[in-house]
Amino acid sequence: MNVVVVIFKKIFGYSNNKCTQLMLTVHHEGRAVVWSGERERAEGYCVKIQVAGLQCTIEEAA
């Protein structure tokens, strides 16, 4: 679980607390919204997350 926190910190530059909260959301709920914004940037983040060994999907906001 610490690996996920480190990956989120490296990719997004979030604080340790935010990364830990996101990791716990993924752990308990199976997924979390880790970033929201323009599609091109989301696709870049998604690739980085996948290269780091985590699963990632992009969904359109409701």
FINU-761754 format. One record per atom (N, C-alpha, C, O): residue in three letters; atom name; z, x, y. Coordinates in pm, whole numbers, plus 32768, in hexadecimal, padded with zeros to 4 digits. Layout:
<sepa type="ALA" atom="CA" z="Z" x="X" y="Y"/>
...
This chain:
<sepa type="MET" atom="N" z="8000" x="8052" y="7F89"/>
<sepa type="MET" atom="CA" z="8000" x="8000" y="8000"/>
<sepa type="MET" atom="C" z="8000" x="8056" y="807D"/>
<sepa type="MET" atom="O" z="7FC8" x="8030" y="80E4"/>
<sepa type="ASN" atom="N" z="803F" x="80CB" y="8074"/>
<sepa type="ASN" atom="CA" z="803D" x="8126" y="80E7"/>
<sepa type="ASN" atom="C" z="7FB1" x="8157" y="8107"/>
<sepa type="ASN" atom="O" z="7F90" x="8172" y="817A"/>
<sepa type="VAL" atom="N" z="7F5D" x="8162" y="80A0"/>
<sepa type="VAL" atom="CA" z="7ED4" x="818E" y="80B4"/>
<sepa type="VAL" atom="C" z="7E89" x="812A" y="810C"/>
<sepa type="VAL" atom="O" z="7E3C" x="8152" y="8163"/>
<sepa type="VAL" atom="N" z="7EA0" x="80AA" y="80F7"/>
<sepa type="VAL" atom="CA" z="7E5F" x="8043" y="8147"/>
<sepa type="VAL" atom="C" z="7E88" x="804F" y="81DA"/>
<sepa type="VAL" atom="O" z="7E35" x="8043" y="8233"/>
<sepa type="VAL" atom="N" z="7F08" x="8068" y="81F2"/>
<sepa type="VAL" atom="CA" z="7F3A" x="8079" y="827B"/>
<sepa type="VAL" atom="C" z="7EF4" x="80F1" y="82BC"/>
<sepa type="VAL" atom="O" z="7EC8" x="80E8" y="832F"/>
<sepa type="VAL" atom="N" z="7EEA" x="815D" y="8275"/>
<sepa type="VAL" atom="CA" z="7EAA" x="81D6" y="82AA"/>
<sepa type="VAL" atom="C" z="7E16" x="81BC" y="82C8"/>
<sepa type="VAL" atom="O" z="7DE2" x="81E8" y="832F"/>
<sepa type="ILE" atom="N" z="7DD3" x="8175" y="826F"/>
<sepa type="ILE" atom="CA" z="7D45" x="8155" y="8285"/>
<sepa type="ILE" atom="C" z="7D33" x="80FF" y="8302"/>
<sepa type="ILE" atom="O" z="7CDB" x="811A" y="8354"/>
<sepa type="PHE" atom="N" z="7D86" x="8098" y="8311"/>
<sepa type="PHE" atom="CA" z="7D7D" x="8041" y="8387"/>
<sepa type="PHE" atom="C" z="7D99" x="8090" y="8407"/>
<sepa type="PHE" atom="O" z="7D55" x="807D" y="846C"/>
<sepa type="LYS" atom="N" z="7DFC" x="80E9" y="8404"/>
<sepa type="LYS" atom="CA" z="7E1C" x="813B" y="847A"/>
<sepa type="LYS" atom="C" z="7DA6" x="8194" y="849E"/>
<sepa type="LYS" atom="O" z="7D83" x="81A1" y="8513"/>
<sepa type="LYS" atom="N" z="7D6A" x="81D1" y="8439"/>
<sepa type="LYS" atom="CA" z="7CFB" x="822E" y="8451"/>
<sepa type="LYS" atom="C" z="7C80" x="81E5" y="8488"/>
<sepa type="LYS" atom="O" z="7C40" x="8215" y="84E5"/>
<sepa type="ILE" atom="N" z="7C60" x="8172" y="844F"/>
<sepa type="ILE" atom="CA" z="7BE6" x="812A" y="8475"/>
<sepa type="ILE" atom="C" z="7BF6" x="80E0" y="84FA"/>
<sepa type="ILE" atom="O" z="7B9E" x="80E6" y="8550"/>
<sepa type="PHE" atom="N" z="7C66" x="809A" y="850A"/>
<sepa type="PHE" atom="CA" z="7C77" x="8044" y="857F"/>
<sepa type="PHE" atom="C" z="7CCE" x="807F" y="85ED"/>
<sepa type="PHE" atom="O" z="7CC7" x="8052" y="865F"/>
<sepa type="GLY" atom="N" z="7D1F" x="80E2" y="85CC"/>
<sepa type="GLY" atom="CA" z="7D78" x="811D" y="862F"/>
<sepa type="GLY" atom="C" z="7DEF" x="80C4" y="8651"/>
<sepa type="GLY" atom="O" z="7E2F" x="80D5" y="86B9"/>
<sepa type="TYR" atom="N" z="7E0C" x="8065" y="85F8"/>
<sepa type="TYR" atom="CA" z="7E7E" x="800B" y="860D"/>
<sepa type="TYR" atom="C" z="7F02" x="8055" y="85FA"/>
<sepa type="TYR" atom="O" z="7F06" x="80C0" y="85BE"/>
<sepa type="SER" atom="N" z="7F6D" x="801A" y="862F"/>
<sepa type="SER" atom="CA" z="7FF2" x="8053" y="861D"/>
<sepa type="SER" atom="C" z="801C" x="8047" y="858A"/>
<sepa type="SER" atom="O" z="7FE4" x="7FF8" y="853E"/>
<sepa type="ASN" atom="N" z="807E" x="8095" y="8565"/>
<sepa type="ASN" atom="CA" z="80B2" x="8091" y="84DD"/>
<sepa type="ASN" atom="C" z="80E5" x="8005" y="84BB"/>
<sepa type="ASN" atom="O" z="80D0" x="7FD4" y="844C"/>
<sepa type="ASN" atom="N" z="8129" x="7FC5" y="851C"/>
<sepa type="ASN" atom="CA" z="815E" x="7F3E" y="8503"/>
<sepa type="ASN" atom="C" z="80EE" x="7ED9" y="84E9"/>
<sepa type="ASN" atom="O" z="80F9" x="7E87" y="848E"/>
<sepa type="LYS" atom="N" z="8084" x="7EDD" y="853A"/>
<sepa type="LYS" atom="CA" z="8015" x="7E7F" y="8527"/>
<sepa type="LYS" atom="C" z="7FD1" x="7E98" y="84A2"/>
<sepa type="LYS" atom="O" z="7FB0" x="7E38" y="845B"/>
<sepa type="CYS" atom="N" z="7FBB" x="7F14" y="847F"/>
<sepa type="CYS" atom="CA" z="7F7B" x="7F36" y="83FF"/>
<sepa type="CYS" atom="C" z="7FD0" x="7F09" y="838A"/>
<sepa type="CYS" atom="O" z="7F9C" x="7ED6" y="8326"/>
<sepa type="THR" atom="N" z="8051" x="7F1B" y="8395"/>
<sepa type="THR" atom="CA" z="80AC" x="7EEF" y="832B"/>
<sepa type="THR" atom="C" z="80A8" x="7E58" y="831C"/>
<sepa type="THR" atom="O" z="80A5" x="7E24" y="82AC"/>
<sepa type="GLN" atom="N" z="80A8" x="7E0F" y="838C"/>
<sepa type="GLN" atom="CA" z="80A1" x="7D7D" y="8387"/>
<sepa type="GLN" atom="C" z="801D" x="7D4F" y="8348"/>
<sepa type="GLN" atom="O" z="801D" x="7CF3" y="82F6"/>
<sepa type="LEU" atom="N" z="7FAE" x="7D8E" y="836E"/>
<sepa type="LEU" atom="CA" z="7F2E" x="7D6A" y="8331"/>
<sepa type="LEU" atom="C" z="7F2F" x="7D85" y="829A"/>
<sepa type="LEU" atom="O" z="7EFF" x="7D33" y="824C"/>
<sepa type="MET" atom="N" z="7F65" x="7DF7" y="8273"/>
<sepa type="MET" atom="CA" z="7F6C" x="7E19" y="81E5"/>
<sepa type="MET" atom="C" z="7FBF" x="7DB3" y="8199"/>
<sepa type="MET" atom="O" z="7F99" x="7D8A" y="812B"/>
<sepa type="LEU" atom="N" z="8030" x="7D88" y="81D2"/>
<sepa type="LEU" atom="CA" z="8084" x="7D25" y="8191"/>
<sepa type="LEU" atom="C" z="803F" x="7C9E" y="8187"/>
<sepa type="LEU" atom="O" z="804F" x="7C57" y="8124"/>
<sepa type="THR" atom="N" z="7FF3" x="7C7A" y="81EE"/>
<sepa type="THR" atom="CA" z="7FA6" x="7BFD" y="81E9"/>
<sepa type="THR" atom="C" z="7F41" x="7C03" y="8176"/>
<sepa type="THR" atom="O" z="7F34" x="7BA3" y="812A"/>
<sepa type="VAL" atom="N" z="7EFA" x="7C71" y="816B"/>
<sepa type="VAL" atom="CA" z="7E9B" x="7C82" y="80FD"/>
<sepa type="VAL" atom="C" z="7EE3" x="7C7C" y="8077"/>
<sepa type="VAL" atom="O" z="7EB3" x="7C3D" y="8019"/>
<sepa type="HIS" atom="N" z="7F55" x="7CBE" y="806D"/>
<sepa type="HIS" atom="CA" z="7FA2" x="7CC2" y="7FF0"/>
<sepa type="HIS" atom="C" z="7FCF" x="7C37" y="7FC5"/>
<sepa type="HIS" atom="O" z="7FC5" x="7C14" y="7F50"/>
<sepa type="HIS" atom="N" z="8000" x="7BE9" y="8024"/>
<sepa type="HIS" atom="CA" z="8038" x="7B65" y="8002"/>
<sepa type="HIS" atom="C" z="7FD0" x="7AF6" y="7FFF"/>
<sepa type="HIS" atom="O" z="7FDC" x="7A99" y="7FAE"/>
<sepa type="GLU" atom="N" z="7F6C" x="7AFC" y="8054"/>
<sepa type="GLU" atom="CA" z="7F0B" x="7A8F" y="805F"/>
<sepa type="GLU" atom="C" z="7E82" x="7AB2" y="8023"/>
<sepa type="GLU" atom="O" z="7E2D" x="7A5A" y="8012"/>
<sepa type="GLY" atom="N" z="7E6C" x="7B31" y="8003"/>
<sepa type="GLY" atom="CA" z="7DEE" x="7B5A" y="7FC8"/>
<sepa type="GLY" atom="C" z="7D83" x="7B84" y="802B"/>
<sepa type="GLY" atom="O" z="7D1C" x="7BBA" y="8003"/>
<sepa type="ARG" atom="N" z="7D9B" x="7B6A" y="80AB"/>
<sepa type="ARG" atom="CA" z="7D3B" x="7B91" y="8114"/>
<sepa type="ARG" atom="C" z="7D7E" x="7B83" y="819C"/>
<sepa type="ARG" atom="O" z="7DE6" x="7B43" y="81AB"/>
<sepa type="ALA" atom="N" z="7D3E" x="7BC1" y="81FF"/>
<sepa type="ALA" atom="CA" z="7D71" x="7BBA" y="8288"/>
<sepa type="ALA" atom="C" z="7CFD" x="7BD3" y="82E8"/>
<sepa type="ALA" atom="O" z="7C9E" x="7C19" y="82C7"/>
<sepa type="VAL" atom="N" z="7D07" x="7B9B" y="835E"/>
<sepa type="VAL" atom="CA" z="7CA6" x="7BB9" y="83C8"/>
<sepa type="VAL" atom="C" z="7CD7" x="7C39" y="840A"/>
<sepa type="VAL" atom="O" z="7D3E" x="7C3A" y="844E"/>
<sepa type="VAL" atom="N" z="7C8D" x="7CA6" y="83F6"/>
<sepa type="VAL" atom="CA" z="7CB8" x="7D26" y="842C"/>
<sepa type="VAL" atom="C" z="7C78" x="7D47" y="84B2"/>
<sepa type="VAL" atom="O" z="7CA8" x="7D9B" y="84FD"/>
<sepa type="TRP" atom="N" z="7C08" x="7D02" y="84D0"/>
<sepa type="TRP" atom="CA" z="7BC5" x="7D16" y="8550"/>
<sepa type="TRP" atom="C" z="7B6C" x="7CA0" y="856B"/>
<sepa type="TRP" atom="O" z="7B37" x="7C63" y="850E"/>
<sepa type="SER" atom="N" z="7B5A" x="7C7F" y="85E9"/>
<sepa type="SER" atom="CA" z="7B03" x="7C10" y="8610"/>
<sepa type="SER" atom="C" z="7AB3" x="7C3B" y="868A"/>
<sepa type="SER" atom="O" z="7AEA" x="7C70" y="86EB"/>
<sepa type="GLY" atom="N" z="7A30" x="7C24" y="8684"/>
<sepa type="GLY" atom="CA" z="79DB" x="7C4A" y="86F5"/>
<sepa type="GLY" atom="C" z="7949" x="7C42" y="86CF"/>
<sepa type="GLY" atom="O" z="7924" x="7BF8" y="8674"/>
<sepa type="GLU" atom="N" z="78F6" x="7C91" y="8714"/>
<sepa type="GLU" atom="CA" z="7866" x="7C8A" y="86FE"/>
<sepa type="GLU" atom="C" z="783F" x="7CB8" y="8672"/>
<sepa type="GLU" atom="O" z="787E" x="7D10" y="8638"/>
<sepa type="ARG" atom="N" z="77D7" x="7C7A" y="863D"/>
<sepa type="ARG" atom="CA" z="77AE" x="7C8E" y="85B2"/>
<sepa type="ARG" atom="C" z="7789" x="7D20" y="8593"/>
<sepa type="ARG" atom="O" z="77B1" x="7D55" y="852C"/>
<sepa type="GLU" atom="N" z="773D" x="7D61" y="85EB"/>
<sepa type="GLU" atom="CA" z="7713" x="7DEB" y="85CF"/>
<sepa type="GLU" atom="C" z="778C" x="7E47" y="85BD"/>
<sepa type="GLU" atom="O" z="778F" x="7E99" y="8561"/>
<sepa type="ARG" atom="N" z="77EC" x="7E39" y="8613"/>
<sepa type="ARG" atom="CA" z="7865" x="7E8C" y="8609"/>
<sepa type="ARG" atom="C" z="78B3" x="7E68" y="858A"/>
<sepa type="ARG" atom="O" z="78E8" x="7EC1" y="8547"/>
<sepa type="ALA" atom="N" z="78B9" x="7DE7" y="856A"/>
<sepa type="ALA" atom="CA" z="78FE" x="7DBB" y="84F0"/>
<sepa type="ALA" atom="C" z="78BD" x="7DF8" y="8474"/>
<sepa type="ALA" atom="O" z="7902" x="7E21" y="8417"/>
<sepa type="GLU" atom="N" z="7838" x="7DFE" y="8474"/>
<sepa type="GLU" atom="CA" z="77F1" x="7E38" y="8403"/>
<sepa type="GLU" atom="C" z="7812" x="7ECD" y="83F5"/>
<sepa type="GLU" atom="O" z="7820" x="7F00" y="8386"/>
<sepa type="GLY" atom="N" z="781E" x="7F13" y="8465"/>
<sepa type="GLY" atom="CA" z="7844" x="7FA0" y="8461"/>
<sepa type="GLY" atom="C" z="78CF" x="7FB4" y="8429"/>
<sepa type="GLY" atom="O" z="78E6" x="800D" y="83D7"/>
<sepa type="TYR" atom="N" z="792D" x="7F61" y="8456"/>
<sepa type="TYR" atom="CA" z="79B5" x="7F68" y="8422"/>
<sepa type="TYR" atom="C" z="79B8" x="7F49" y="838D"/>
<sepa type="TYR" atom="O" z="79FE" x="7F8A" y="8340"/>
<sepa type="CYS" atom="N" z="796B" x="7EE5" y="8364"/>
<sepa type="CYS" atom="CA" z="7968" x="7EBD" y="82D8"/>
<sepa type="CYS" atom="C" z="7937" x="7F30" y="8280"/>
<sepa type="CYS" atom="O" z="7971" x="7F4A" y="8216"/>
<sepa type="VAL" atom="N" z="78D0" x="7F75" y="82AB"/>
<sepa type="VAL" atom="CA" z="789C" x="7FE8" y="825F"/>
<sepa type="VAL" atom="C" z="7907" x="8053" y="8254"/>
<sepa type="VAL" atom="O" z="791B" x="808B" y="81E8"/>
<sepa type="LYS" atom="N" z="794D" x="8071" y="82C2"/>
<sepa type="LYS" atom="CA" z="79B6" x="80D7" y="82BF"/>
<sepa type="LYS" atom="C" z="7A26" x="80B1" y="825F"/>
<sepa type="LYS" atom="O" z="7A5A" x="8106" y="8217"/>
<sepa type="ILE" atom="N" z="7A4B" x="8032" y="825E"/>
<sepa type="ILE" atom="CA" z="7AB4" x="8003" y="8204"/>
<sepa type="ILE" atom="C" z="7A87" x="8010" y="8173"/>
<sepa type="ILE" atom="O" z="7AD4" x="803C" y="811D"/>
<sepa type="GLN" atom="N" z="7A0A" x="7FEB" y="8158"/>
<sepa type="GLN" atom="CA" z="79D6" x="7FF5" y="80D0"/>
<sepa type="GLN" atom="C" z="79CB" x="8087" y="80A2"/>
<sepa type="GLN" atom="O" z="79EB" x="80A5" y="802F"/>
<sepa type="VAL" atom="N" z="79A0" x="80DF" y="80FA"/>
<sepa type="VAL" atom="CA" z="7997" x="816D" y="80D8"/>
<sepa type="VAL" atom="C" z="7A21" x="81A5" y="80B7"/>
<sepa type="VAL" atom="O" z="7A2F" x="81FF" y="8064"/>
<sepa type="ALA" atom="N" z="7A89" x="816E" y="80F9"/>
<sepa type="ALA" atom="CA" z="7B12" x="819A" y="80E0"/>
<sepa type="ALA" atom="C" z="7B48" x="8162" y="805D"/>
<sepa type="ALA" atom="O" z="7BB7" x="8185" y="8033"/>
<sepa type="GLY" atom="N" z="7AFB" x="810A" y="801C"/>
<sepa type="GLY" atom="CA" z="7B25" x="80D7" y="7F99"/>
<sepa type="GLY" atom="C" z="7B64" x="804D" y="7F99"/>
<sepa type="GLY" atom="O" z="7B98" x="8020" y="7F32"/>
<sepa type="LEU" atom="N" z="7B5F" x="8008" y="800A"/>
<sepa type="LEU" atom="CA" z="7B97" x="7F81" y="8010"/>
<sepa type="LEU" atom="C" z="7B27" x="7F1A" y="8014"/>
<sepa type="LEU" atom="O" z="7AB5" x="7F3A" y="8036"/>
<sepa type="GLN" atom="N" z="7B47" x="7E9F" y="7FF0"/>
<sepa type="GLN" atom="CA" z="7AE6" x="7E34" y="7FF7"/>
<sepa type="GLN" atom="C" z="7AE5" x="7DFB" y="8084"/>
<sepa type="GLN" atom="O" z="7B4B" x="7DF8" y="80C8"/>
<sepa type="CYS" atom="N" z="7A6F" x="7DCF" y="80AE"/>
<sepa type="CYS" atom="CA" z="7A61" x="7D9A" y="8135"/>
<sepa type="CYS" atom="C" z="79F0" x="7D34" y="8138"/>
<sepa type="CYS" atom="O" z="7988" x="7D47" y="80F9"/>
<sepa type="THR" atom="N" z="7A04" x="7CC8" y="8182"/>
<sepa type="THR" atom="CA" z="799A" x="7C67" y="8199"/>
<sepa type="THR" atom="C" z="7999" x="7C45" y="822E"/>
<sepa type="THR" atom="O" z="79FC" x="7C57" y="8274"/>
<sepa type="ILE" atom="N" z="7927" x="7C13" y="825A"/>
<sepa type="ILE" atom="CA" z="791B" x="7BE4" y="82E6"/>
<sepa type="ILE" atom="C" z="7903" x="7B4F" y="82E0"/>
<sepa type="ILE" atom="O" z="78AD" x="7B1E" y="8297"/>
<sepa type="GLU" atom="N" z="7950" x="7B08" y="832F"/>
<sepa type="GLU" atom="CA" z="7940" x="7A77" y="8334"/>
<sepa type="GLU" atom="C" z="7930" x="7A4C" y="83C5"/>
<sepa type="GLU" atom="O" z="796B" x="7A87" y="8420"/>
<sepa type="GLU" atom="N" z="78DF" x="79E6" y="83D9"/>
<sepa type="GLU" atom="CA" z="78CD" x="79B1" y="8460"/>
<sepa type="GLU" atom="C" z="794A" x="7960" y="8486"/>
<sepa type="GLU" atom="O" z="7982" x="7917" y="8434"/>
<sepa type="ALA" atom="N" z="7973" x="796E" y="8503"/>
<sepa type="ALA" atom="CA" z="79E9" x="7926" y="8533"/>
<sepa type="ALA" atom="C" z="79D0" x="7891" y="8530"/>
<sepa type="ALA" atom="O" z="7961" x="7861" y="854A"/>
<sepa type="ALA" atom="N" z="7A38" x="7848" y="8510"/>
<sepa type="ALA" atom="CA" z="7A2B" x="77B5" y="8507"/>
<sepa type="ALA" atom="C" z="7A33" x="7775" y="858F"/>
<sepa type="ALA" atom="O" z="7A2A" x="76FB" y="859A"/>
